Amino acid sequence: MPSNQSPLGALPARFRRARLLIVGCGDVGLRVLRERSGAARAPRPLALTSSPERVAALRAAGALPLVGDLDQPATLARLAGLAHQVLYLAPPPSGATAAPWLDPRSMALAHALRRRTLPQVLVYASTSGVYGDCQGAWMDETRPVRPATARAQRRVNAERVWRHLGRAGVRVSILRVPGIYAHDRVGGTPRERLLRGAPVLRPEEDVQTNHIQADDLARACIAALWRGQPQRTYHISDVSDLAMGDYYDLAADLYGLPRPPRVTRAEAAAQLSPMQLSFMGESRRLRNARLTRELRLRLRYPTVREGLGVGLPATGQRG
């Protein structure tokens, strides 16, 4: 087959069906599959996994599992020319890269995709952490990135890889995602943190946070696959506008649990891990006008009050 010909091109039109490749099909990827189930003429979903143990679960969720490892480029060769759409949800590796602008996992997949016909669309889920500390300012997607942590810098590196692929004609959209939560997401609600009695900062030292309910994130991924603009960045955030401590106070009231203790930043440094403390060092407010205007997505849970209340009895869930 010629290198520039789609693997579906030789088939009669009635047998052709577009394919969606989900890379990193964890909690959010499975929610994407659920949101798509039953949709007429939806692309056939494929899910890349490095764990053979997950094959049965992915198949049960409606995807065709493909075993491959982003850290082993030779296992990705079968992906060349396979999909019309790619949804990339996998995190970058935790280790340092050889060059500051490279993300080896994204580079490996991009190289595999370039070997034959490129996908038409790629959506990459990044993080709002790429902006660093904005001191609580309201901001849209035009704000320059200033990553302050190695974790955020790795996301910036991955964004660069996919923007470069966009220059080859792929419609690439970047989703910058804040804190993800859902009542059925492991570690994705504040309940576990409240039960541990972990502190939050005093109001005068607190930071502004941003959130998105996991099902709304899945719906935003689907919307970006169909409506995202080339080389465009989108904030996938609700409109809650809450400081971190107020978020946990609200959750405590909804769950019927004690509100978390308020401490100074110095006291927090002595009680929390460096990872937990890093989230208390950055403050920003995300504007989501592109999400609603360009992706035309109406959030099911426009604030965390609606989203955290899902699954709770009308009188609240007691601890």
C-alpha positions as CSV (number, residue, x, y, z in Angstrom):
1,M,0.0,0.0,0.0
2,P,1.4,3.4,-0.8
3,S,2.7,5.3,2.2
4,N,0.3,8.2,1.7
5,Q,-2.9,6.1,1.4
6,S,-5.2,5.5,4.3
7,P,-5.6,1.9,5.4
8,L,-9.3,2.3,4.8
9,G,-8.9,3.8,1.3
10,A,-9.0,0.4,-0.5
11,L,-12.3,-0.6,1.1
12,P,-15.7,0.0,-0.4
13,A,-17.3,3.0,1.1
14,R,-20.0,1.0,2.9
15,F,-17.3,-0.8,4.9
16,R,-15.3,2.2,5.9
17,R,-15.6,3.6,9.4
18,A,-13.5,6.2,11.0
19,R,-11.4,5.2,14.0
20,L,-10.7,7.1,17.3
21,L,-7.5,6.1,19.1
22,I,-7.5,6.9,22.8
23,V,-4.0,7.0,24.3
24,G,-4.1,6.7,28.1
25,C,-7.6,5.3,28.5
26,G,-7.9,5.5,32.3
27,D,-10.8,7.1,34.2
28,V,-11.4,10.0,31.8
29,G,-10.9,7.8,28.7
30,L,-13.5,5.3,30.0
31,R,-15.9,8.2,30.6
32,V,-15.3,9.3,26.9
33,L,-16.3,5.8,25.8
34,R,-19.5,5.9,28.0
35,E,-20.4,9.3,26.6
36,R,-20.0,8.1,23.0
37,S,-21.9,4.8,23.5
38,G,-24.9,4.6,21.2
39,A,-23.9,7.7,19.2
40,A,-24.8,7.3,15.5
41,R,-21.9,7.0,13.1
42,A,-19.4,7.6,15.8
43,P,-15.8,6.6,15.0
44,R,-14.8,3.1,16.1
45,P,-12.9,3.5,19.4
46,L,-9.4,1.9,19.8
47,A,-7.6,2.1,23.2
48,L,-3.9,1.8,23.7
49,T,-2.8,0.2,26.9
50,S,0.5,-1.0,28.2
51,S,-1.2,-3.5,30.6
52,P,-2.5,-6.8,29.1
53,E,-4.5,-7.1,32.3
54,R,-6.7,-4.2,31.2
55,V,-7.6,-5.7,27.8
56,A,-10.8,-7.3,29.0
57,A,-12.0,-4.2,30.8
58,L,-11.4,-2.0,27.7
59,R,-13.1,-4.4,25.5
60,A,-16.1,-4.5,27.9
61,A,-16.2,-0.7,27.7
62,G,-16.6,-0.9,24.0
63,A,-13.1,-0.3,22.7
64,L,-10.8,-2.4,20.7
65,P,-7.7,-2.8,22.9
66,L,-4.2,-2.4,21.5
67,V,-1.3,-3.4,23.6
68,G,1.6,-1.0,23.3
69,D,4.0,1.0,25.6
70,L,4.7,4.7,25.1
71,D,8.1,4.1,26.7
72,Q,8.9,1.4,24.1
73,P,8.6,3.0,20.7
74,A,9.0,-0.3,18.8
75,T,5.6,-1.4,20.2
76,L,3.8,1.6,18.6
77,A,4.5,0.8,14.9
78,R,1.1,-0.8,14.5
79,L,-0.5,2.6,15.2
80,A,0.7,4.1,11.9
81,G,-2.2,5.2,9.7
82,L,-4.7,3.5,12.0
83,A,-6.8,6.3,13.3
84,H,-8.5,9.4,11.9
85,Q,-8.8,10.9,15.4
86,V,-6.4,10.7,18.4
87,L,-7.3,11.6,22.0
88,Y,-4.1,11.8,24.0
89,L,-4.8,11.5,27.8
90,A,-1.5,9.9,29.0
91,P,0.7,11.9,31.3
92,P,4.3,12.6,30.4
93,P,7.0,10.5,32.1
94,S,8.0,11.6,35.5
95,G,11.8,11.5,34.8
96,A,13.8,14.2,33.2
97,T,14.2,14.3,29.4
98,A,17.4,14.5,27.5
99,A,16.5,17.9,26.0
100,P,14.4,20.5,27.7
101,W,11.9,20.8,24.8
102,L,11.3,17.1,24.3
103,D,8.7,14.8,25.8
104,P,9.8,11.2,24.9
105,R,6.4,9.6,25.1
106,S,4.8,12.2,22.8
107,M,7.8,12.1,20.5
108,A,7.5,8.3,20.3
109,L,3.8,8.4,19.4
110,A,4.3,11.3,17.0
111,H,7.0,9.4,15.2
112,A,4.8,6.4,14.9
113,L,1.9,8.5,13.5
114,R,4.1,10.1,10.9
115,R,5.1,6.7,9.4
116,R,1.9,6.6,7.3
117,T,-1.2,8.7,6.8
118,L,-1.5,11.2,9.6
119,P,-4.6,11.4,11.7
120,Q,-7.0,14.3,10.8
121,V,-7.4,15.4,14.4
122,L,-5.4,15.2,17.6
123,V,-6.6,16.4,21.0
124,Y,-4.1,16.6,23.8
125,A,-5.1,16.9,27.5
126,S,-2.6,19.2,29.2
127,T,-2.8,21.0,32.5
128,S,-3.6,24.6,33.7
129,G,-0.4,24.3,35.8
130,V,1.6,25.4,32.7
131,Y,0.8,29.0,33.6
132,G,2.5,28.9,37.0
133,D,1.4,31.3,39.7
134,C,-0.8,34.1,38.4
135,Q,-1.5,35.6,41.8
136,G,-5.2,35.0,41.4
137,A,-5.6,36.9,38.2
138,W,-8.4,36.1,35.7
139,M,-6.8,34.8,32.5
140,D,-7.7,33.5,29.1
141,E,-5.7,31.1,26.8
142,T,-3.5,33.9,25.4
143,R,-1.5,34.2,28.6
144,P,2.1,33.0,28.2
145,V,3.1,29.8,29.9
146,R,5.4,30.1,32.9
147,P,5.7,26.6,34.4
148,A,7.1,26.6,37.9
149,T,7.3,22.9,38.5
150,A,9.0,20.0,36.7
151,R,5.5,18.4,36.3
152,A,4.2,21.5,34.5
153,Q,7.3,21.9,32.4
154,R,6.8,18.3,31.1
155,R,3.3,19.3,30.0
156,V,4.7,22.3,28.2
157,N,7.2,20.0,26.5
158,A,4.5,17.7,25.3
159,E,2.3,20.6,24.0
160,R,5.3,21.6,21.9
161,V,5.6,18.2,20.3
162,W,1.9,18.2,19.3
163,R,2.0,21.8,18.1
164,H,4.9,20.7,15.8
165,L,2.8,17.9,14.5
166,G,0.0,20.4,13.8
167,R,2.3,22.1,11.3
168,A,2.2,18.9,9.2
169,G,-1.6,19.4,8.7
170,V,-3.1,17.6,11.7
171,R,-5.8,19.7,13.5
172,V,-4.3,19.8,16.9
173,S,-6.2,21.2,19.9
174,I,-4.7,21.6,23.4
175,L,-7.0,21.2,26.5
176,R,-5.6,22.9,29.6
177,V,-7.3,21.1,32.5
178,P,-7.5,22.1,36.2
179,G,-8.5,19.9,39.1
180,I,-10.7,16.9,38.1
181,Y,-13.3,15.6,40.5
182,A,-16.3,13.2,40.5
183,H,-18.1,11.3,43.1
184,D,-17.1,8.0,41.6
185,R,-13.5,8.9,40.7
186,V,-10.9,7.4,43.0
187,G,-9.0,10.2,44.7
188,G,-11.1,12.6,42.7
189,T,-13.3,14.1,45.4
190,P,-12.2,16.0,48.5
191,R,-13.8,13.4,50.8
192,E,-10.6,11.4,51.4
193,R,-8.7,14.6,52.2
194,L,-11.4,15.7,54.6
195,L,-11.4,12.4,56.4
196,R,-7.6,12.7,56.9
197,G,-8.1,16.1,58.5
198,A,-5.6,17.7,56.1
199,P,-5.4,21.5,56.6
200,V,-6.0,24.3,54.2
201,L,-4.6,27.8,54.2
202,R,-6.0,30.7,56.1
203,P,-8.2,33.0,53.9
204,E,-5.5,35.8,53.8
205,E,-2.9,33.3,52.4
206,D,-5.3,31.1,50.3
207,V,-5.1,30.5,46.6
208,Q,-7.8,30.6,43.9
209,T,-8.5,27.2,42.3
210,N,-10.2,25.9,39.2
211,H,-12.2,22.6,38.7
212,I,-13.9,20.4,36.2
213,Q,-16.2,17.5,36.8
214,A,-14.9,14.3,35.1
215,D,-17.9,13.7,32.9
216,D,-17.8,17.3,31.7
217,L,-14.2,16.8,30.9
218,A,-15.0,13.7,28.8
219,R,-17.7,15.7,27.0
220,A,-15.2,18.5,26.3
221,C,-12.7,16.0,24.9
222,I,-15.4,14.7,22.5
223,A,-16.4,18.3,21.5
224,A,-12.8,19.2,20.8
225,L,-12.4,16.2,18.5
226,W,-15.2,17.5,16.3
227,R,-15.2,21.3,16.9
228,G,-11.7,22.2,18.1
229,Q,-9.8,24.7,16.0
230,P,-6.3,24.1,14.5
231,Q,-3.5,24.9,16.9
232,R,-6.0,26.2,19.4
233,T,-5.9,26.0,23.2
234,Y,-8.9,25.6,25.5
235,H,-9.5,26.0,29.2
236,I,-11.6,23.1,30.3
237,S,-12.9,24.6,33.6
238,D,-16.2,25.4,35.3
239,V,-17.2,28.8,36.7
240,S,-17.0,28.1,40.4
241,D,-14.5,30.9,41.3
242,L,-13.5,29.5,44.7
243,A,-10.5,29.7,46.9
244,M,-9.1,26.3,47.9
245,G,-10.2,26.5,51.5
246,D,-13.7,27.6,50.4
247,Y,-13.9,24.5,48.1
248,Y,-13.1,22.2,50.9
249,D,-15.5,24.0,53.3
250,L,-18.2,23.5,50.7
251,A,-17.4,19.9,50.3
252,A,-17.4,19.3,54.0
253,D,-20.8,20.9,54.4
254,L,-22.2,18.7,51.5
255,Y,-20.7,15.5,53.0
256,G,-21.6,16.3,56.6
257,L,-18.0,16.3,57.7
258,P,-16.0,18.8,59.8
259,R,-14.5,21.6,57.9
260,P,-10.7,21.4,57.5
261,P,-8.4,23.2,59.9
262,R,-7.0,26.6,58.7
263,V,-3.3,27.0,59.1
264,T,-0.6,29.5,58.0
265,R,1.6,28.7,55.0
266,A,4.5,28.0,57.3
267,E,2.4,25.5,59.3
268,A,1.2,23.8,56.1
269,A,4.8,23.3,55.0
270,A,5.4,21.3,58.1
271,Q,2.3,19.1,57.7
272,L,1.9,18.5,54.0
273,S,4.0,16.7,51.3
274,P,5.9,18.8,48.7
275,M,3.3,17.6,46.1
276,Q,0.4,18.7,48.2
277,L,2.1,22.0,49.1
278,S,2.8,22.8,45.4
279,F,-0.9,23.1,44.7
280,M,-1.0,25.8,47.4
281,G,1.7,27.8,45.7
282,E,-0.2,28.8,42.6
283,S,-3.3,30.9,42.3
284,R,-5.2,31.7,39.1
285,R,-8.7,32.0,37.7
286,L,-9.5,30.5,34.3
287,R,-11.9,32.0,31.8
288,N,-13.7,29.4,29.7
289,A,-15.3,31.5,27.0
290,R,-13.7,29.4,24.2
291,L,-15.1,26.2,25.8
292,T,-18.7,27.5,25.6
293,R,-18.4,29.6,22.4
294,E,-16.1,27.5,20.1
295,L,-16.6,24.0,21.4
296,R,-20.3,24.9,22.1
297,L,-20.3,22.8,25.3
298,R,-22.9,23.5,28.0
299,L,-21.6,22.0,31.3
300,R,-23.8,19.7,33.2
301,Y,-22.0,20.8,36.4
302,P,-21.2,24.6,35.9
303,T,-20.0,24.8,39.5
304,V,-18.6,22.4,42.1
305,R,-21.8,22.7,44.2
306,E,-23.7,20.8,41.5
307,G,-20.9,18.4,40.7
308,L,-20.0,17.4,44.3
309,G,-23.6,16.9,45.1
310,V,-24.0,14.1,42.6
311,G,-24.5,10.7,44.3
312,L,-25.4,12.2,47.7
313,P,-28.7,11.7,49.5
314,A,-30.9,14.8,49.6
315,T,-30.0,15.4,53.2
316,G,-26.2,15.0,52.6
317,Q,-23.8,12.1,53.0
318,R,-22.7,11.8,56.6
319,G,-19.1,10.8,57.5
